[in-house]
Amino acid sequence: MGTVDQPADEWQNDLLDLDAYLKRIGLDRTGGLAADAATLTALHRAHVAAIPFENLALMLDQPVRTDLGSVQDKLVHQGRGGYCYEQNTLFGAVLQRLGFRVDRLLARVGSDSEALRPRTHMTLSVEVDGRRLLADTGFGNGLLEPIPLDPDGPQPQGVWTYRTLGPDRDGVRRFQELDAGQWQTRYRFTDEPQHAVDVVMSNHYTTTWPSSPFRQRPIVVRREAGSSRELIGRRFSRMVPGRPAESVELTDAAVVAALREEFRLDLTPEEGAVLTARLTPRQQP
């Protein structure tokens, strides 16, 4: 199933402040930004480097909205991060403003050996020069730049390697990562384009379902070409494939400091107090 035309105002792309976005990700538009593979790659890499994956709003009892105005205010003007619905809503709007053909897709996160999960991840299919690419700025430990949507072998990106598989006889594609010499499915999806109302529904489930992992503890991730940094609860980890993870359990003050120093996320003193109150007690050495 290919890209389909959707109502022009469905994603509210007219609200996008492109100059503010480019400033936020530190990308110079001198010479213009064509709707080509080089621009897509540069935008994707800059976005992932500048805007961390995080769910802190839910830990602070703040709403998570997926309309472009709210997403842009949070990720661009407030300098915060967000999770998939926010990240890829913003990135999809940027791409469409520049003239790319974009479909929003919903995926099931988890390996092939796990029980089937609901479609709670938003990703993007982007058409470039007659070829579709998988773009995803909102998976946390995921792509640094787009890869072919149709299988095209391993795709090295720094110390990480990815690939796509499918579609299988049921139309399901797989996004996989090479982990300790084994290919692991990170999520599964089909080519069916989704609408803004579908994203609203999925986001509602993610933010309100009592067992949602995003409601349980802080999850903050920044993946770079050489390593990945994570703050899960109060445990901070730095990971490189093929090496043991470097992990440490942080005090309340160190959690707030790590958000600022490792992820460039500044909380107010009040927000820091609310966040640390939600953390499970620190294990005594």
C-alpha positions as CSV (number, residue, x, y, z in Angstrom):
1,M,0.0,0.0,0.0
2,G,1.5,3.3,-1.0
3,T,1.3,6.9,0.2
4,V,-2.2,8.3,0.2
5,D,-3.4,11.9,0.1
6,Q,-4.8,13.1,3.4
7,P,-6.7,16.2,4.3
8,A,-4.2,19.2,4.1
9,D,-5.1,20.5,7.5
10,E,-5.3,17.1,9.3
11,W,-1.8,17.5,10.8
12,Q,-2.0,21.3,11.2
13,N,1.3,21.8,9.3
14,D,0.4,25.4,8.7
15,L,1.3,26.0,12.4
16,L,4.9,24.9,12.0
17,D,7.6,27.5,12.7
18,L,10.3,26.0,10.5
19,D,13.0,28.5,11.3
20,A,12.5,28.0,15.1
21,Y,12.7,24.2,14.5
22,L,15.9,24.4,12.5
23,K,17.4,26.6,15.2
24,R,16.4,24.1,17.9
25,I,18.2,21.3,16.1
26,G,21.1,23.4,15.1
27,L,20.8,23.0,11.3
28,D,21.7,25.8,8.9
29,R,19.3,26.3,6.0
30,T,21.7,28.4,4.0
31,G,21.5,27.3,0.4
32,G,18.0,25.9,0.9
33,L,16.6,22.5,1.9
34,A,15.5,20.4,-1.0
35,A,13.2,17.4,-0.6
36,D,16.0,14.9,-1.2
37,A,17.8,12.1,0.6
38,A,20.7,14.3,1.8
39,T,18.3,16.8,3.4
40,L,16.2,14.0,5.0
41,T,19.4,12.4,6.5
42,A,20.7,15.7,7.8
43,L,17.4,16.6,9.4
44,H,17.0,13.2,11.0
45,R,20.5,13.1,12.5
46,A,20.2,16.7,13.8
47,H,16.8,16.1,15.3
48,V,17.9,12.9,17.1
49,A,21.0,14.6,18.4
50,A,19.2,17.7,19.7
51,I,15.8,16.5,21.0
52,P,16.0,13.6,23.5
53,F,13.4,10.9,23.9
54,E,11.7,11.3,27.3
55,N,8.4,10.8,29.1
56,L,9.0,13.3,32.0
57,A,5.6,15.0,31.4
58,L,3.8,11.9,32.6
59,M,6.1,11.8,35.7
60,L,5.2,15.5,36.4
61,D,1.5,14.9,36.0
62,Q,1.5,17.1,32.9
63,P,-0.6,16.3,29.8
64,V,0.9,14.9,26.7
65,R,-0.8,16.2,23.5
66,T,-0.2,15.2,19.9
67,D,-1.5,18.3,18.1
68,L,1.3,20.1,16.3
69,G,0.8,23.4,18.2
70,S,1.3,21.7,21.6
71,V,4.1,19.5,20.3
72,Q,6.0,22.4,18.8
73,D,5.6,24.5,21.9
74,K,7.1,21.8,24.1
75,L,9.8,20.4,21.9
76,V,10.9,23.6,20.1
77,H,10.0,26.6,22.2
78,Q,10.4,25.0,25.7
79,G,13.5,23.0,24.7
80,R,12.0,19.8,26.1
81,G,12.0,16.3,24.6
82,G,9.2,13.8,24.1
83,Y,8.2,10.4,23.0
84,C,7.2,8.9,19.6
85,Y,3.9,10.6,19.0
86,E,5.4,14.0,19.8
87,Q,8.7,13.5,18.0
88,N,7.4,12.1,14.8
89,T,4.4,14.5,14.7
90,L,6.9,17.3,14.6
91,F,9.3,15.6,12.2
92,G,6.5,14.6,9.9
93,A,5.3,18.2,9.7
94,V,8.8,19.5,9.0
95,L,9.2,17.0,6.1
96,Q,5.8,17.8,4.6
97,R,6.6,21.5,4.8
98,L,9.7,20.8,2.8
99,G,7.8,18.9,0.2
100,F,8.4,15.2,1.2
101,R,5.6,12.7,0.9
102,V,5.0,11.3,4.4
103,D,2.8,8.5,5.9
104,R,2.4,8.1,9.6
105,L,2.3,4.5,10.7
106,L,1.6,2.7,14.0
107,A,3.7,-0.2,15.2
108,R,3.7,-2.9,17.8
109,V,6.9,-2.7,20.0
110,G,8.5,-5.9,21.1
111,S,10.5,-8.9,19.9
112,D,9.1,-11.8,18.0
113,S,9.2,-14.0,21.1
114,E,7.1,-11.6,23.2
115,A,3.3,-11.6,23.5
116,L,1.6,-9.4,21.0
117,R,1.3,-5.7,22.1
118,P,-1.0,-3.0,20.9
119,R,0.0,-0.5,18.3
120,T,1.6,2.1,20.6
121,H,4.5,3.4,18.5
122,M,4.4,6.0,15.8
123,T,6.9,5.9,12.9
124,L,7.1,7.4,9.5
125,S,7.3,6.3,5.9
126,V,8.9,8.9,3.7
127,E,9.1,8.9,-0.1
128,V,12.3,10.1,-1.6
129,D,13.1,9.9,-5.4
130,G,10.5,7.2,-5.8
131,R,11.8,5.1,-2.9
132,R,10.3,4.8,0.5
133,L,12.4,5.1,3.6
134,L,11.7,4.4,7.3
135,A,12.3,7.5,9.4
136,D,11.9,7.5,13.1
137,T,13.1,10.2,15.5
138,G,11.0,8.9,18.3
139,F,12.1,5.4,19.3
140,G,14.8,6.3,21.8
141,N,17.3,3.6,21.1
142,G,16.6,3.6,17.4
143,L,17.6,5.1,14.1
144,L,20.2,7.9,13.7
145,E,19.1,8.3,10.1
146,P,16.4,6.8,7.8
147,I,16.9,3.4,6.2
148,P,15.1,1.7,3.2
149,L,11.6,0.6,4.1
150,D,12.0,-2.4,1.8
151,P,14.7,-4.9,2.8
152,D,18.2,-3.8,1.6
153,G,20.6,-5.6,3.9
154,P,22.2,-4.4,7.1
155,Q,22.4,-0.7,7.6
156,P,25.3,0.4,9.8
157,Q,25.0,3.7,11.6
158,G,28.0,4.4,13.8
159,V,28.4,1.4,16.2
160,W,24.7,0.4,15.5
161,T,23.3,-1.8,12.8
162,Y,19.7,-2.0,11.6
163,R,17.6,-3.6,8.9
164,T,14.0,-4.0,7.8
165,L,12.2,-7.3,6.9
166,G,9.0,-7.9,5.0
167,P,6.2,-7.4,4.3
168,D,5.3,-11.0,5.1
169,R,2.2,-12.7,3.8
170,D,0.1,-10.7,6.3
171,G,1.6,-7.4,5.2
172,V,3.7,-7.1,8.4
173,R,7.2,-5.5,8.3
174,R,9.8,-5.7,11.0
175,F,12.4,-3.1,12.1
176,Q,15.4,-5.0,13.6
177,E,18.6,-4.2,15.4
178,L,21.8,-6.3,15.5
179,D,22.3,-7.1,19.2
180,A,25.2,-9.3,20.4
181,G,25.4,-10.9,17.0
182,Q,21.6,-11.7,16.8
183,W,18.9,-9.8,14.9
184,Q,16.3,-8.6,17.4
185,T,12.9,-7.2,16.2
186,R,12.3,-3.9,17.9
187,Y,8.8,-3.3,16.3
188,R,6.4,-4.6,13.7
189,F,4.1,-2.5,11.5
190,T,2.1,-2.5,8.3
191,D,1.9,0.1,5.5
192,E,-1.6,1.3,6.4
193,P,-1.4,5.1,6.7
194,Q,-2.8,6.4,10.0
195,H,-4.8,9.6,10.7
196,A,-4.4,12.2,13.4
197,V,-7.3,10.8,15.3
198,D,-5.6,7.4,15.3
199,V,-2.5,9.0,16.9
200,V,-4.7,10.7,19.5
201,M,-6.3,7.4,20.4
202,S,-3.0,5.6,20.7
203,N,-1.5,8.4,22.8
204,H,-4.6,8.3,25.1
205,Y,-4.0,4.6,25.7
206,T,-0.3,5.2,26.4
207,T,-0.8,8.0,28.8
208,T,-3.8,6.6,30.7
209,W,-3.5,2.8,30.8
210,P,-2.4,1.9,34.3
211,S,0.2,-0.6,33.2
212,S,1.7,1.6,30.5
213,P,5.5,1.6,30.9
214,F,5.6,5.4,30.4
215,R,3.5,5.9,33.5
216,Q,5.7,3.8,35.8
217,R,9.1,5.6,35.8
218,P,11.2,8.2,34.0
219,I,12.5,7.0,30.6
220,V,15.1,9.3,29.0
221,V,17.3,8.2,26.1
222,R,19.9,9.8,23.8
223,R,21.5,7.6,21.1
224,E,24.6,8.8,19.3
225,A,26.9,7.3,16.7
226,G,29.3,5.9,19.3
227,S,27.1,5.2,22.4
228,S,23.7,5.4,24.0
229,R,22.8,7.1,27.2
230,E,19.7,6.1,29.2
231,L,18.1,7.2,32.5
232,I,15.5,4.5,33.5
233,G,14.0,5.3,36.9
234,R,17.1,6.4,38.8
235,R,19.5,4.1,36.9
236,F,21.8,5.9,34.5
237,S,23.5,3.7,31.8
238,R,26.0,4.3,29.0
239,M,26.1,1.5,26.4
240,V,28.3,0.5,23.5
241,P,27.6,-2.7,21.5
242,G,30.0,-5.4,22.5
243,R,30.9,-3.9,25.8
244,P,29.4,-4.3,29.3
245,A,27.0,-1.5,30.1
246,E,28.3,1.2,32.5
247,S,25.4,1.7,35.0
248,V,25.0,3.5,38.3
249,E,22.0,4.1,40.5
250,L,21.6,7.8,41.2
251,T,20.5,9.8,44.2
252,D,17.6,12.3,43.8
253,A,20.0,15.2,43.3
254,A,22.1,13.2,40.8
255,V,19.0,12.3,38.8
256,V,18.1,16.0,38.3
257,A,21.8,16.7,37.5
258,A,22.0,13.9,34.9
259,L,18.9,15.3,33.1
260,R,20.6,18.6,32.8
261,E,24.2,17.5,32.1
262,E,23.6,14.3,30.0
263,F,20.3,15.1,28.3
264,R,20.2,19.0,28.3
265,L,16.8,18.9,30.1
266,D,16.4,21.6,32.8
267,L,13.7,21.1,35.4
268,T,12.5,23.8,37.7
269,P,13.1,23.1,41.4
270,E,9.4,22.3,41.8
271,E,9.5,19.9,38.9
272,G,12.6,18.2,40.3
273,A,10.9,17.7,43.6
274,V,7.8,16.1,41.9
275,L,9.9,13.9,39.8
276,T,12.2,12.6,42.5
277,A,9.1,11.9,44.7
278,R,7.9,9.5,42.0
279,L,11.1,7.5,42.0
280,T,11.4,4.2,43.9
281,P,13.7,4.3,46.9
282,R,17.3,4.0,46.2
283,Q,18.9,0.7,46.9
284,Q,21.4,0.9,49.7
285,P,25.0,-0.3,48.8
